[in-house]
Amino acid sequence: MNSFRAAIQSGKGLHSSDPQVRSKEGRGAEADDLSSVEVPRSEIRRHNHRDDDRHRLDNQSVTARFEGEDQVVELINLSGGGAMIEARFKPRLWQRVDLVFAEGSEIECAVRWLRDDRIGLEFAHETRIDCDAAERDALLLDVIRQSFPDIQLSDARAKDAGQAQDPGSNADSRRTECRHPLIWMGEIFYQHECERVRLRNISERGALIESSTSYPQGAELLLDLGEGGQHFATVGWSCKDKAGLVFAKPFDLKRLGSAKPEVALGQWTRAGPAQASTDQDNPWADGWKRQSLEELRDDLEGFLKR
């Protein structure tokens, strides 16, 4: 600091013999890879800062749907993977709670921790498709066929897969509805800027997106789903990194079949305790197991051919 102050006061700068600013040499860092830079620390880490950034909220209320009843709760904070709420109802660990931000904008959650009247929720990972169950099943099968053609059926199902009935003729969906592992992404164009966003749910009327930008209510923007088309929409509501879009025209959900989704990581399938008695109530456990693409296609082919 003293040498810096002396250099400024003398008017000669830091390098009097060289008027040019010297470029710094890298210390083992690789281009475009911040993880290669070693950051020295003077003290040990005392807290866990590895989770997604959380957005603290003031006096923000939403609706929580628990055991068939809707209750207004206080939303304490949001993150990319979950939320903290303050509520009067008393759920158990791993029970399901749906957060309802607005009509048609729901996120399915699992209770991860409890502390007094505060509840920690984990968001379901897949993109929720809000439509008739039979239509959703047919859409998921179409997506797997188009985007993941290498996924193979079991030998028993492969023999008669071509004999599948018209999906529209099925009045009921699968009796055991398992979770799918598919996550759709898109790009938002707003005020000459483009940002990649995650679709938490989508219907023919609109979508719930997650982004690093907070879009103002009433903003008009464009949602680009790649091969799934470009769709004009208006922001119906906004809450930090979540926003509800209302499509200018009804969205044909079949177009999702042309937009290749990402596949949720396998280690996310189980987040519950080891005890079998408690694990039965865990949404990510066997009772609500998220299927692999192979299991999902096998299940759908078998159901839709009946």
KOLDRENPA-490807 format. One line per 8 residues: number of its first residue (from 1); for each residue z, x, y of C-alpha. Coordinates in Angstrom, 2 decimals, decimal comma, m for minus. Each point is the difference from the previous one (the first is absolute). Layout:
N
NUM) Z/X/Y  ...
//
This chain:
306
1) 0,00/0,00/0,00  0,84/2,87/2,43  m3,32/1,72/m0,65  m1,81/m3,27/0,55  1,78/m0,62/3,33  m0,68/3,57/1,16  m3,66/m0,29/m0,87  m0,37/m3,20/2,00
9) 1,88/1,34/3,06  m2,02/3,24/0,07  m3,26/m1,90/0,03  m1,41/2,32/m2,68  0,33/m2,44/m2,82  1,14/0,67/m3,53  m2,76/2,53/m0,73  m0,76/1,92/3,19
17) m2,54/2,26/m1,69  m1,91/m2,88/m1,48  m0,86/m2,94/2,28  m1,16/m2,07/m2,94  2,30/m2,15/m2,07  0,45/1,59/m3,37  m0,69/m2,17/m2,99  2,76/m0,25/m2,56
25) m0,62/1,11/m3,51  0,91/m2,38/m2,78  3,00/0,77/m2,15  m1,31/m1,08/m3,38  m1,02/m3,45/1,25  m3,16/m1,55/m1,37  m2,36/m2,05/2,12  0,76/m3,72/0,10
33) 3,04/0,44/m2,24  3,33/m0,31/1,78  1,82/0,29/m3,30  m0,96/3,70/m0,10  2,01/0,76/3,15  3,51/1,21/m0,72  2,52/m1,50/2,41  3,25/2,00/0,17
41) 3,16/m2,11/0,23  3,28/1,11/1,49  2,01/m2,60/m1,91  m0,28/m2,06/m3,12  m1,46/m3,50/m0,05  2,85/m2,48/0,23  m1,97/m3,25/m0,30  m2,99/m1,26/m1,93
49) m2,94/m0,13/2,43  m2,73/m0,17/m2,60  m0,46/m3,79/0,04  m2,64/m1,72/2,10  0,76/m0,35/3,68  2,13/m3,04/0,64  m0,36/m2,20/3,04  3,30/m1,32/1,31
57) m0,22/m3,48/1,41  2,10/m1,94/2,49  0,70/m3,70/m0,61  m3,05/m0,46/m2,22  0,22/m3,01/m2,30  m2,18/m0,81/m3,01  0,21/m2,40/m2,92  1,20/1,15/m3,39
65) m0,89/m2,11/m3,04  2,63/0,35/m2,70  0,32/m2,17/m3,11  m2,33/m2,61/1,46  1,78/m0,34/3,35  m1,11/1,28/3,40  2,66/1,57/2,22  m0,25/1,64/3,40
73) 1,24/3,60/m0,17  0,21/2,90/2,44  m2,53/2,76/m0,58  1,86/3,26/0,68  m2,86/2,42/m0,65  m3,37/0,44/m1,67  m1,65/2,88/m1,80  m3,20/0,52/m1,90
81) 1,71/m0,81/m3,28  2,76/m2,45/0,85  2,39/m1,62/2,44  3,67/m0,54/0,77  1,18/m3,52/0,73  3,30/m1,62/0,88  0,52/m3,27/m1,85  2,64/m2,47/m1,14
89) m1,29/m0,48/m3,54  1,25/2,35/m2,71  m2,73/1,18/m2,37  0,47/2,38/m2,90  m1,73/3,34/m0,38  m3,69/m0,24/m0,96  m0,29/m3,71/0,79  m3,11/m1,18/1,79
97) 0,02/m0,82/3,72  m3,13/m0,89/1,98  m0,16/0,92/3,69  m2,00/m2,59/1,94  m1,20/1,27/3,38  m2,23/m3,00/0,67  m1,86/m2,67/m1,92  m2,15/1,74/m2,58
105) 1,57/3,39/0,77  2,47/0,76/m2,76  1,06/3,21/m1,70  1,60/m0,12/m3,42  3,08/2,25/m0,20  2,67/1,15/m2,43  3,65/0,50/0,93  0,72/3,74/m0,24
113) 3,49/0,26/1,51  2,79/m2,16/1,41  2,62/0,87/2,60  2,16/m2,76/1,49  m2,43/m2,50/1,55  m2,90/2,46/0,12  m2,72/0,13/m2,63  m2,51/2,75/m0,69
121) m3,39/m1,25/m1,20  m2,89/1,82/m1,64  m3,50/m1,42/0,58  m2,27/m0,76/m2,94  m2,66/2,68/m0,09  m3,13/m1,99/m0,83  m2,12/m2,03/2,40  0,85/m3,66/m0,46
129) m3,03/m2,28/m0,29  0,86/m3,53/1,15  m2,26/m2,46/m1,79  m0,20/m2,19/m3,08  1,37/1,84/m3,06  m3,22/m0,38/m2,03  m2,06/1,22/2,96  2,29/3,01/0,37
137) m0,28/0,89/m3,67  m3,79/m0,17/0,12  m0,03/2,12/3,16  2,24/2,69/m1,50  m2,20/0,22/m3,08  m3,11/0,28/2,18  1,62/2,78/2,05  0,84/1,98/m3,14
145) m3,51/m0,41/m1,37  m1,68/1,10/3,23  2,38/2,68/1,29  1,36/1,40/m3,26  m2,84/m0,30/m2,55  1,51/2,74/m2,19  2,99/m2,18/m0,89  m0,42/m0,98/m3,63
153) 1,11/m3,10/m1,85  1,96/0,12/m3,23  m2,23/m0,23/m3,08  1,04/m3,57/m0,76  m0,78/m1,26/3,50  m3,19/2,04/0,43  m1,73/m1,74/m2,92  m0,06/m3,42/1,64
161) 0,41/0,85/3,72  m3,51/m1,29/0,64  1,03/m3,47/m1,17  2,32/m0,58/2,98  m0,06/m3,47/1,51  m0,67/m0,74/3,61  3,26/0,93/1,84  m0,27/m3,19/2,03
169) 0,46/m2,06/m3,15  3,54/1,27/m0,53  2,51/m2,42/1,47  2,96/2,29/m0,52  0,48/3,70/0,51  1,58/2,36/m2,50  3,36/m1,21/m1,22  1,45/3,48/0,45
177) m1,14/1,15/3,43  0,43/3,76/0,25  m0,30/2,06/3,14  m3,23/1,84/0,70  m0,04/3,59/1,36  m2,76/m0,41/2,61  0,40/0,81/3,71  m2,77/m0,82/2,48
185) m0,47/2,01/3,16  m2,16/m0,62/3,06  m0,76/1,23/3,50  0,90/m1,71/3,25  m2,28/0,42/3,03  1,81/m0,77/3,24  m0,64/1,22/3,55  m2,52/2,64/m1,11
193) 2,43/1,47/m2,53  0,02/m0,15/m3,77  3,04/0,05/m2,29  0,42/m0,23/m3,75  2,34/m2,83/m1,05  1,51/m1,36/m3,19  m0,41/m3,62/m1,08  3,32/m1,46/m1,12
201) m1,57/m3,37/m0,70  m3,25/m1,79/0,66  m1,31/m3,57/m0,19  m3,07/m1,82/1,23  1,83/m0,72/3,28  1,37/3,42/0,84  1,80/3,16/m1,07  3,28/1,83/0,43
209) m0,66/3,63/0,86  2,19/3,08/0,29  m0,93/2,72/2,47  1,39/2,76/2,18  m1,06/m1,93/3,10  1,72/m3,10/1,34  m2,72/m2,45/1,02  0,84/m2,54/2,72
217) 0,04/m3,67/m0,83  m3,29/m1,64/0,92  m2,01/3,22/m0,26  m3,53/m0,41/m1,36  m1,09/2,67/m2,44  m2,30/0,77/m2,91  1,18/0,55/m3,57  m2,44/2,15/m1,96
225) 0,34/m0,26/m3,79  m2,96/2,23/m0,76  m2,15/m1,68/m2,64  2,24/m3,03/0,45  m1,49/m0,59/3,45  1,11/0,06/3,62  2,13/m2,87/1,27  1,05/m0,97/3,52
233) 3,63/m1,05/0,30  2,75/m0,77/2,50  3,56/1,33/m0,24  2,13/m3,09/m0,62  3,31/1,90/m0,02  1,18/3,58/0,13  3,22/1,70/m1,09  m0,01/3,80/0,32
241) m2,26/1,35/m2,76  m0,84/m3,45/m1,43  m2,48/m2,48/1,48  m1,44/m3,33/m1,06  m3,75/m0,45/0,49  m1,76/m3,34/0,31  m3,67/0,23/m1,00  m2,59/m1,44/2,37
249) m1,84/m1,38/m3,03  1,34/m0,79/m3,49  m0,06/3,10/m2,19  m1,69/m0,27/m3,38  2,53/1,71/m2,28  m2,77/0,81/m2,49  m1,11/2,69/2,45  3,09/1,99/m0,96
257) m1,81/0,70/m3,25  m2,36/2,29/1,93  2,79/1,89/1,79  1,46/2,60/m2,35  3,82/0,00/0,16  2,44/2,83/m0,62  2,28/0,02/m3,04  3,78/0,15/0,46
265) 1,67/3,06/m1,46  1,38/m0,39/m3,48  3,51/1,18/0,86  0,46/m3,08/2,18  m0,01/m2,37/m2,95  3,73/0,34/m0,63  2,67/0,24/2,64  2,87/m1,73/m1,75
273) 3,18/1,06/m1,77  0,14/1,10/m3,60  2,30/m2,82/m1,18  m2,02/m2,52/m1,98  2,10/m2,97/1,13  m0,63/0,74/3,68  m3,55/1,25/m0,51  m1,08/m3,49/m1,04
281) 0,45/m1,10/3,62  m1,97/2,94/1,39  m3,40/m1,14/1,38  m1,55/3,35/m0,85  1,28/m0,02/m3,59  m1,45/m1,53/m3,18  0,39/m3,61/1,13  m2,17/0,63/3,08
289) m1,75/3,11/m1,26  m2,88/1,30/2,07  m2,86/0,45/m2,41  m2,30/2,99/m0,21  m3,68/m0,63/0,62  m0,65/0,16/m3,75  2,73/m2,54/m0,75  m1,09/m2,27/2,85
297) m3,65/m0,09/m1,07  0,98/m0,53/m3,62  2,25/m2,89/1,02  m2,54/m1,61/2,32  m2,92/0,31/m2,42  2,09/m1,62/m2,70  1,15/m2,85/2,24  m3,27/m0,82/1,76
305) m2,04/m0,12/m3,23  2,09/m2,89/m1,34
//
